[in-house]
Amino acid sequence: MAIHLSFTFFLLVFLGIGLWSARFARKSTSDYLVAGKSVPPSLVGLSAIATNNSGFMFTGMIGTTYQMGLSSIWLMVGWIVGDLTVSLLSVSPIRRQAQKTDVESFGGLLGFWQGRHDRLLQRLVGILTIILLTLYASGQLMAGSKATSVLLNWPQSLGVMIGAIIVLAYSAFGGIRASIWTDVAQSLVMVIGMGMLMFVGIQSLGGWNETFSSWAKLPPEFMKLFPEKTTLGVTLFVVGWLFGGIAVIGQPHIVIRYMCLDREENVTRMRFYYYGWFTLFYGATIIVGLLSRLVFNETGQFDQELALAKMAQTFLPSVFAGLILAALFAAAMSTADSIILSCSAALTHDVLRGNPKGIRFAKGMTALVLTTAALLATNVDRSVFNVVLDAWGILGSAFVPLVIFLSLGGRCSERLAIAGCALGIAVFLFFQSSSWASDIYAAAPGITAGALYFALVFVSLKKTAEKLT
């Protein structure tokens, strides 16, 4: 009973924060979808990173570390380095462009970037956003429901339904402002929960010395810094996750956060909060994943993505296990709410553009997308890790090359922009279905192909302009 009460308490806290934020909301689609582009850097940074790392970290990443061992650290290194690289290239131009144009969606940002209205590009971006982010949101709801099935013995469908209802409640009332406020609270609970589990797990194994001794007794490949691959294989493995981080700038639900920032000059301060939390939480996740291998290595087969929930159940009193469960649920919700609102923006401003639509329509679209994601979450039989990586990789392959091209001052026709997005997706899907999929994350060749394409476009247009002059 204690675990149920603890879990319920924290969920009510998150819901209360979201509903409280509605008091500061203005009754406009601009406030509902981009918070009037007036959010301070601390909130943007913590919200963006909570949205970025979510249930993928608590379930997918811990499960991957359980399987791969220490070499999973390259997912962290590559992801952060790639993320920072594109942040330095693109975040300030994105914020500048969002302020200059009256746009409230990712599709609108790209469709109006070049000083004209690329209607077809905006609509296609909106369609891709809806399809892929709805799938992504289903993965987040799956992540939360997996934990409740272990610690509370609930059917996974019940966990999905509860998560969806809570997200809908505060998102419909406060929009992205409520999403950002709850993200910040959720990010704090996520760090506290992970830190608590890491500390208790190490202590239960006898401290650091005993833990290291136990790791040393595992199969040698588990604690190797690099996976058991050739030099080429290791290089492809690391580069693949570098591009996983680079793909962040193609994620509509994260880019929307950057569009909400109050001033461009606060981008550096925003990065301080973002990467500080990122490094701390990612490192703790890997340690907990390594600890889970010691705890469950002899207990037979089990779902690796449930390692966190099972560790909480093994080591913590019921009250604190409820905190861990709430942290995992919070992580899933912090991404799900952002995704749902991005899809709502895509539906109302990109796909169905043409007739004036108010805030009630936007809220209706929020409910529609969330319902679809919940239905998918209860019927899709795939791991959270795979669902998230596929959606993340396709979005990155489609949009990262175009965003970087535009951020660096590139200009091209609408037709050329669409062709570049299509090329990135095609290359991603080809590699994902090939034998190379086990060697390199398909986002790497997808983004590279798009980048080379836009580099060629830039050179060709420059030469044409020089001939005309």
C-alpha positions in Angstrom: 0.0 0.0 0.0 2.9 2.4 0.8 4.2 2.2 -2.7 0.8 3.0 -4.2 0.5 6.0 -1.9 3.9 7.3 -2.7 3.4 6.9 -6.4 0.0 8.6 -6.3 1.3 11.5 -4.2 4.1 12.4 -6.7 1.7 12.0 -9.7 -0.7 14.4 -8.0 2.2 16.9 -7.4 3.0 16.9 -11.1 -0.6 17.2 -12.1 -1.0 20.1 -9.6 2.0 21.9 -11.0 0.6 21.6 -14.5 -2.8 22.8 -13.5 -1.3 25.7 -11.4 0.6 26.9 -14.5 -2.7 27.3 -16.3 -3.3 30.4 -14.1 -0.5 32.2 -16.0 -1.7 31.1 -19.5 -3.2 33.5 -21.9 -6.1 32.3 -24.0 -4.3 32.2 -27.4 -2.8 29.5 -29.6 0.6 31.3 -29.4 0.7 30.9 -25.6 -0.7 27.4 -25.8 1.9 26.1 -28.3 5.0 28.3 -27.7 4.3 30.0 -24.3 4.5 33.5 -26.0 8.2 32.8 -26.6 9.0 34.2 -23.2 10.3 31.3 -21.1 13.6 31.9 -19.0 16.7 29.9 -19.9 16.7 27.7 -16.7 13.2 26.4 -17.5 13.9 25.9 -21.2 17.2 24.0 -20.4 15.7 21.7 -17.8 12.5 21.1 -19.8 14.4 20.4 -23.0 16.7 17.8 -21.4 13.8 16.1 -19.5 12.0 15.9 -22.8 15.1 14.6 -24.5 15.9 11.8 -22.1 12.6 10.6 -20.6 11.6 7.0 -20.5 14.3 6.1 -23.0 16.9 6.6 -20.3 15.0 4.8 -17.5 14.1 1.8 -19.5 15.9 1.6 -22.9 19.3 2.9 -21.8 19.4 0.8 -18.6 18.4 -2.3 -20.5 21.0 -1.6 -23.1 23.7 -1.2 -20.5 22.6 -4.4 -18.8 23.2 -6.2 -22.2 26.2 -4.4 -23.5 28.1 -3.5 -20.4 30.6 -0.6 -20.0 30.9 0.0 -23.7 27.4 1.6 -23.6 29.2 4.7 -22.3 29.9 5.6 -25.9 26.2 6.1 -26.3 26.5 8.8 -23.7 29.8 10.3 -25.0 28.6 10.3 -28.7 25.2 11.6 -27.9 26.3 14.5 -25.8 29.1 15.6 -28.2 26.8 15.4 -31.2 24.1 17.2 -29.3 26.5 20.0 -28.3 27.9 20.3 -31.8 24.5 21.0 -33.5 23.5 23.2 -30.6 26.4 25.5 -31.2 25.5 25.6 -34.9 21.8 25.9 -34.8 20.1 26.9 -31.6 20.8 30.7 -31.8 19.6 30.9 -35.5 16.5 28.9 -34.5 15.6 31.3 -31.7 16.3 34.3 -33.9 14.2 33.0 -36.7 11.3 32.1 -34.3 11.3 35.6 -33.0 11.4 37.2 -36.4 8.5 35.2 -37.8 5.1 34.6 -36.2 5.4 30.8 -36.2 4.1 28.3 -33.6 5.2 25.0 -35.0 8.4 23.2 -36.3 6.9 23.0 -39.8 6.2 26.7 -39.7 9.7 27.4 -38.7 11.1 25.6 -41.7 8.3 26.8 -44.0 8.9 30.5 -43.4 12.7 30.5 -42.7 13.7 31.8 -46.1 11.5 34.8 -46.1 8.8 33.2 -48.2 6.0 30.7 -47.4 7.0 27.2 -48.5 3.5 25.7 -48.1 4.2 22.2 -49.3 7.4 21.9 -47.2 5.5 23.0 -44.1 2.7 20.5 -44.7 5.1 17.6 -45.3 7.0 18.5 -42.2 3.8 18.6 -40.3 2.7 15.1 -41.6 6.0 13.5 -40.7 5.9 15.2 -37.3 2.4 13.7 -36.6 3.2 10.2 -37.7 6.6 9.8 -36.2 6.0 11.7 -32.9 2.8 9.8 -32.3 4.8 6.6 -32.5 7.4 8.2 -30.3 4.8 9.2 -27.7 3.5 5.6 -27.7 7.0 4.5 -26.7 7.0 6.9 -23.7 3.6 5.6 -22.5 4.9 2.1 -22.9 8.0 3.0 -20.7 5.8 4.2 -17.9 3.4 1.3 -18.0 6.2 -1.3 -17.9 7.2 -0.1 -14.5 3.7 0.0 -13.1 3.2 -3.6 -14.3 6.2 -4.7 -12.1 5.9 -2.6 -9.0 2.1 -2.3 -8.8 1.1 -5.4 -10.6 -1.1 -3.4 -12.9 -1.9 -4.4 -16.5 0.3 -2.4 -18.9 -2.9 -0.9 -20.5 -3.9 0.6 -17.1 -0.5 2.3 -16.8 -0.8 3.7 -20.3 -4.3 5.0 -19.6 -3.3 6.8 -16.3 -0.3 8.4 -18.0 -2.4 9.6 -20.9 -5.1 11.0 -18.7 -2.6 13.0 -16.5 -0.8 14.3 -19.6 -4.1 15.4 -21.2 -5.3 17.0 -18.0 -2.5 19.5 -17.6 -1.6 19.9 -21.3 -5.2 20.8 -22.2 -5.4 23.4 -19.4 -1.9 25.0 -19.7 -0.4 24.0 -23.0 3.3 24.1 -23.4 3.7 26.3 -20.4 2.3 23.5 -18.2 4.4 21.0 -20.1 7.6 23.0 -19.3 6.8 23.6 -15.7 6.0 19.9 -15.1 9.1 19.0 -17.0 11.3 20.9 -14.6 9.7 19.3 -11.6 10.0 15.9 -13.3 13.6 16.4 -14.1 14.4 17.0 -10.4 12.5 13.9 -9.3 14.3 11.9 -12.1 17.8 12.9 -10.8 16.9 12.3 -7.2 15.4 8.9 -7.9 18.3 7.7 -10.1 20.8 9.0 -7.5 19.0 7.3 -4.7 18.9 4.0 -6.5 22.6 4.2 -7.5 23.6 4.9 -3.9 21.4 2.2 -2.3 22.5 -0.4 -5.0 26.2 0.2 -4.3 25.7 0.0 -0.6 23.7 -3.2 -0.7 26.5 -4.8 -2.7 29.0 -3.9 0.1 30.3 -0.5 -1.2 32.4 0.6 -4.1 35.3 -1.9 -3.6 32.9 -4.9 -3.4 31.0 -3.6 -6.4 34.2 -3.3 -8.5 35.3 -6.8 -7.4 31.9 -8.2 -8.5 32.1 -6.4 -11.9 35.6 -8.0 -12.4 34.1 -11.5 -12.0 31.6 -10.9 -14.9 32.5 -12.1 -18.4 35.6 -9.9 -19.6 33.7 -8.3 -22.5 31.1 -6.8 -20.2 33.5 -4.4 -18.5 35.5 -3.5 -21.6 35.5 0.1 -22.7 34.9 -0.8 -26.3 32.6 -3.5 -27.7 34.0 -6.7 -29.1 34.4 -5.4 -32.7 37.1 -4.7 -35.2 38.6 -1.2 -35.3 36.3 -0.3 -38.1 33.3 -1.7 -36.1 34.2 0.3 -33.0 34.6 3.5 -35.1 31.2 2.9 -36.7 29.6 2.2 -33.4 30.9 5.4 -31.8 30.2 7.5 -34.9 26.7 6.1 -35.0 25.8 7.5 -31.5 27.5 10.8 -32.3 24.9 11.2 -35.0 22.3 10.1 -32.5 23.1 13.3 -30.6 23.3 15.3 -33.8 19.7 14.2 -34.6 18.4 16.2 -31.6 18.0 19.3 -33.8 15.6 17.5 -36.0 13.2 16.7 -33.2 10.2 19.0 -33.3 9.3 18.6 -29.6 12.8 19.7 -28.6 13.2 22.5 -31.1 9.9 24.0 -30.0 11.6 24.5 -26.5 14.3 26.6 -28.1 11.6 28.6 -29.9 10.1 29.3 -26.5 13.2 30.9 -25.1 12.8 34.5 -24.0 15.9 36.1 -25.5 18.6 34.9 -27.9 21.4 36.1 -25.6 20.2 33.6 -23.0 21.1 30.6 -25.2 24.5 30.1 -23.4 22.8 30.1 -20.0 20.2 27.6 -21.2 23.0 25.2 -22.3 24.5 25.3 -18.8 21.4 23.8 -17.3 20.8 21.5 -20.2 24.3 19.8 -20.4 24.9 19.9 -16.7 21.8 17.8 -16.1 22.4 15.7 -19.1 25.9 14.6 -18.0 24.9 13.9 -14.4 21.8 11.9 -15.2 23.3 9.9 -18.1 26.3 8.9 -16.0 24.0 7.7 -13.2 21.9 5.8 -15.7 25.0 3.8 -16.9 26.1 3.0 -13.3 22.6 1.7 -12.5 22.6 -0.4 -15.6 25.9 -1.9 -14.6 24.6 -2.6 -11.1 21.5 -4.3 -12.5 23.8 -6.9 -14.2 25.2 -7.8 -10.8 21.8 -8.0 -9.2 20.0 -10.0 -11.8 22.8 -11.9 -13.6 21.9 -15.2 -11.9 18.1 -14.8 -11.8 17.2 -16.1 -15.2 15.7 -14.4 -18.2 13.7 -11.2 -17.7 12.9 -8.1 -19.6 16.0 -5.9 -19.4 14.0 -2.8 -19.8 12.4 -3.6 -16.4 15.8 -3.6 -14.6 15.2 -0.2 -12.9 11.8 -1.2 -11.6 13.1 -4.5 -10.3 16.1 -2.9 -8.6 13.8 -0.4 -6.8 11.6 -3.3 -5.7 14.7 -5.3 -4.5 16.6 -2.6 -2.6 14.2 0.2 -1.5 11.4 0.5 1.1 8.0 0.7 -0.5 7.8 4.5 0.0 11.0 5.1 -1.9 10.2 2.5 -4.5 7.1 4.6 -5.2 9.4 7.6 -5.7 11.4 5.7 -8.3 8.3 4.6 -10.0 7.0 8.2 -10.0 10.4 9.3 -11.4 10.1 6.8 -14.3 6.5 7.7 -14.9 7.5 11.4 -14.8 10.3 10.8 -17.3 7.8 9.2 -19.7 5.3 12.0 -19.3 7.9 14.8 -19.7 8.4 13.6 -23.3 4.9 12.5 -24.0 3.4 15.9 -23.2 5.9 17.7 -25.3 5.4 15.4 -28.2 1.6 15.6 -28.1 1.7 19.4 -28.1 4.1 19.4 -31.1 1.7 17.1 -32.9 -1.2 19.4 -32.0 0.8 22.4 -33.5 1.6 20.4 -36.6 -2.1 19.5 -37.1 -3.5 22.9 -36.5 -0.8 25.1 -38.2 0.9 22.8 -40.8 -1.4 20.1 -42.1 -4.9 21.7 -41.7 -3.6 25.2 -42.4 -5.9 27.6 -44.3 -8.9 28.2 -42.0 -8.6 30.2 -38.7 -8.6 27.8 -35.8 -8.7 28.8 -32.1 -7.4 27.3 -28.9 -10.3 24.9 -28.5 -9.5 23.3 -31.8 -5.8 23.0 -30.7 -6.9 21.3 -27.5 -9.1 18.9 -29.4 -6.2 17.9 -31.6 -4.1 17.4 -28.5 -6.7 14.9 -27.2 -6.9 13.2 -30.6 -3.2 12.6 -30.9 -2.8 11.5 -27.3 -5.6 8.9 -27.7 -4.0 7.6 -30.8 -0.6 7.3 -29.0 -2.3 5.4 -26.1 -3.9 3.0 -28.4 -0.6 2.3 -30.1 1.1 1.8 -26.8 -1.3 -0.9 -25.8 -1.0 -2.8 -29.1 2.6 -2.3 -30.4 4.8 -5.2 -29.3 8.3 -3.6 -29.5 10.9 -2.4 -27.0 10.9 1.2 -25.9 14.5 1.4 -27.1 13.7 0.4 -30.7 10.6 2.5 -31.0 12.3 5.7 -29.8 15.5 5.1 -31.9 13.5 4.5 -35.1 11.4 7.6 -34.7 14.3 9.7 -33.5 16.5 8.5 -36.4 14.0 9.2 -39.2 13.2 12.7 -37.9 16.9 13.5 -37.6 17.7 12.1 -41.1 14.9 14.1 -42.6 15.4 17.5 -40.9 18.9 17.9 -39.4 20.7 18.6 -42.7 18.1 21.2 -43.7 18.1 22.9 -40.3 21.9 23.2 -40.4 21.9 24.3 -44.0 19.5 27.1 -43.2 21.2 28.0 -39.9 24.5 28.5 -41.8 22.8 30.9 -44.2 22.0 28.5 -47.0 19.1 29.2 -49.3 17.4 26.9 -51.9 14.1 26.3 -53.5 11.2 24.5 -51.8 11.6 21.6 -54.2 15.3 21.1 -53.4 14.6 21.3 -49.6 11.9 18.6 -49.9 14.2 16.4 -52.0 16.9 16.7 -49.3 14.5 15.6 -46.6 13.3 12.7 -48.7 16.9 11.5 -49.4 17.8 11.4 -45.7 14.7 9.3 -44.9 15.4 6.9 -47.8 19.0 6.4 -46.7 18.0 5.8 -43.1 15.4 3.2 -44.0 17.8 1.5 -46.4 20.5 1.1 -43.7 18.0 0.2 -41.0 16.9 -2.8 -43.1 20.3 -3.8 -44.1 23.0 -6.0 -42.4 24.8 -2.7 -41.5 22.1 -2.0 -38.9 23.9 -3.9 -36.2 27.1 -2.0 -36.8 26.0 1.6 -37.1 23.0 3.7 -36.1 21.2 4.3 -39.4 20.8 8.0 -38.5 24.5 8.4 -39.3 24.3 7.6 -43.0 20.9 9.3 -43.2 22.1 12.6 -41.9 25.4 12.3 -43.8 23.6 11.8 -47.1 21.4 14.8 -46.5 24.4 16.9 -45.4 26.3 16.0 -48.6 23.2 16.8 -50.7 22.8 20.3 -49.2 26.5 20.9 -49.5 26.2 20.1 -53.2 23.2 22.4 -53.5 25.1 25.2 -51.8 28.1 24.8 -54.2 25.9 24.5 -57.3 23.8 27.6 -56.5 26.9 29.6 -55.7 28.4 28.7 -59.0 25.2 29.6 -60.8 25.1 33.0 -59.0 28.7 33.7 -59.9 28.0 33.0 -63.6 25.1 35.4 -63.6 27.2 38.2 -62.2 
